[in-house]
C-alpha cells in the first residue's frame, strides 16, 4: 500500500505532527490538523465549518470530554476527507470551544483507514492505507 509521509512542523518551538488535509464542504478546502492518537474523535474549530459552509443547523451538539477533563459542545458531521490521494468519509466535529490553537485529527474513521506511525526522531508521521 502507498505510504504518505508528512514532516512535523515547528509550532511554538516544538516539532509536532501537523498535517494538511482536504475537507469537502461546498468546495474542497485545505486545512491543517494535529494528528492526535490520544483523541477519540476529530474536532475542528467552528470557523472551519463556516469556511466549508457545512450546515450544522439540524445537528444536535454532543458534550465531549477534552484533555483538561472539561466538556465542550461539538457538532459532528460525516463529510468527505482527502489525505494524500485517498478520499473517504470521516466524522468531523466542530466546536466554538476547542481550547487548543489548532484542529485535532483523532482516531475515529482516520485511524481505522490508515496505519499511522509517528517518528519523533525523524520528525515525521506516516500514513499507510490499510
Buried (B, 14 or more C-beta within 10 A) or exposed (E): EEEBBBEBBEEEEEEBBBBEBBBBBEEEBEBBBBBBEEBEBBBBBBEBBEBBEBEBEEBEBBEBEBEEEEEBBBBBBEBBBBBBEBEBEBBBBBBEBBEEEBBBBBBBBBBEBBEBEBEEEEBBBBBEBE
